[in-house]
Amino acid sequence: MPDRQPMEGKKVMQDLEKLREEIDKIDDEILIQLSKRKSIVKEIAKIKKKLGKPIFDGKREQQLIEKLKSVSNEKGLDKDFIGSLYEIIIKNSKEEQEKIVKR
């Protein structure tokens, strides 16, 4: 009986590469969506500037994070991770809005 170890090892490596390619595609999609989000954030900043509204809206941020944590549980994601991730995203959004409001 021939040794199947090398063939199985090659198949496992091919499977690994295929999965990594899928991850790369997902990462590209995430970046595209973050870019779209940034564009919308800039539009929101322009509106807030016209209306004289502050950048920070604690109630909105809290509602958003709570909603995302709840949805993350439904999707099998760690709610604390999602909360932390969106805190970073929101922080960046406020920084982008500040740039526009200060112009």
C-alpha positions as CSV (number, residue, x, y, z in Angstrom):
1,M,0.0,0.0,0.0
2,P,1.5,3.3,-1.0
3,D,2.1,6.0,1.6
4,R,-0.7,8.6,1.4
5,Q,0.9,11.0,3.8
6,P,2.5,13.3,1.1
7,M,-0.7,13.4,-1.0
8,E,-2.8,14.2,2.1
9,G,-0.3,16.9,3.2
10,K,-0.5,18.5,-0.3
11,K,-4.3,18.5,-0.2
12,V,-4.3,20.0,3.3
13,M,-2.0,22.8,2.1
14,Q,-4.3,23.4,-0.9
15,D,-7.2,23.6,1.4
16,L,-5.3,26.1,3.6
17,E,-4.5,28.3,0.7
18,K,-8.1,28.2,-0.6
19,L,-9.4,29.3,2.9
20,R,-6.8,32.1,3.1
21,E,-7.9,33.3,-0.3
22,E,-11.5,33.4,1.0
23,I,-10.3,35.4,4.1
24,D,-8.5,37.8,1.8
25,K,-11.7,38.4,-0.3
26,I,-13.7,39.0,2.9
27,D,-11.0,41.4,4.2
28,D,-11.3,43.3,0.9
29,E,-15.1,43.5,1.3
30,I,-14.7,44.8,4.8
31,L,-12.4,47.6,3.6
32,I,-14.8,48.5,0.9
33,Q,-17.6,48.8,3.4
34,L,-15.5,50.8,5.8
35,S,-14.6,53.2,2.9
36,K,-18.4,53.6,2.2
37,R,-19.0,54.2,5.9
38,K,-16.4,56.9,5.9
39,S,-18.0,58.7,3.0
40,I,-21.3,58.7,4.8
41,V,-19.7,59.9,8.0
42,K,-18.3,62.9,6.1
43,E,-21.8,63.7,4.7
44,I,-23.2,63.5,8.3
45,A,-20.5,65.8,9.5
46,K,-21.4,68.4,6.8
47,I,-25.1,68.2,7.9
48,K,-24.1,68.5,11.6
49,K,-22.0,71.5,10.7
50,K,-24.9,73.2,8.9
51,L,-27.2,72.5,11.8
52,G,-24.7,73.5,14.5
53,K,-25.0,70.0,16.0
54,P,-22.2,68.5,18.1
55,I,-20.2,65.6,16.7
56,F,-20.6,63.6,19.9
57,D,-24.0,62.0,20.4
58,G,-23.6,59.6,23.4
59,K,-27.1,58.3,23.2
60,R,-26.8,57.4,19.6
61,E,-23.4,55.7,20.1
62,Q,-24.7,53.7,23.1
63,Q,-27.8,52.6,21.1
64,L,-25.6,51.6,18.1
65,I,-23.2,49.6,20.2
66,E,-26.0,47.8,22.2
67,K,-27.8,46.9,18.9
68,L,-24.6,45.6,17.4
69,K,-23.7,43.5,20.5
70,S,-27.2,42.0,20.4
71,V,-27.0,41.2,16.7
72,S,-23.4,39.8,17.1
73,N,-24.8,37.2,19.6
74,E,-27.3,36.1,17.0
75,K,-24.6,35.7,14.4
76,G,-22.3,33.7,16.8
77,L,-19.8,36.5,17.3
78,D,-18.3,37.6,20.6
79,K,-20.3,40.7,21.8
80,D,-17.4,42.2,23.6
81,F,-15.2,42.0,20.6
82,I,-17.9,43.6,18.4
83,G,-18.3,46.3,21.1
84,S,-14.6,47.0,21.1
85,L,-14.3,47.0,17.4
86,Y,-17.2,49.5,17.0
87,E,-15.8,51.7,19.7
88,I,-12.7,52.0,17.5
89,I,-14.8,52.6,14.3
90,I,-16.9,55.3,16.1
91,K,-13.8,57.0,17.5
92,N,-12.4,57.2,13.9
93,S,-15.7,58.5,12.7
94,K,-15.8,61.3,15.2
95,E,-12.2,62.2,14.3
96,E,-13.2,62.4,10.6
97,Q,-16.2,64.5,11.5
98,E,-14.1,66.9,13.6
99,K,-11.8,67.5,10.5
100,I,-14.8,68.7,8.5
101,V,-16.5,70.7,11.3
102,K,-13.3,72.6,12.0
103,R,-12.9,73.7,8.4
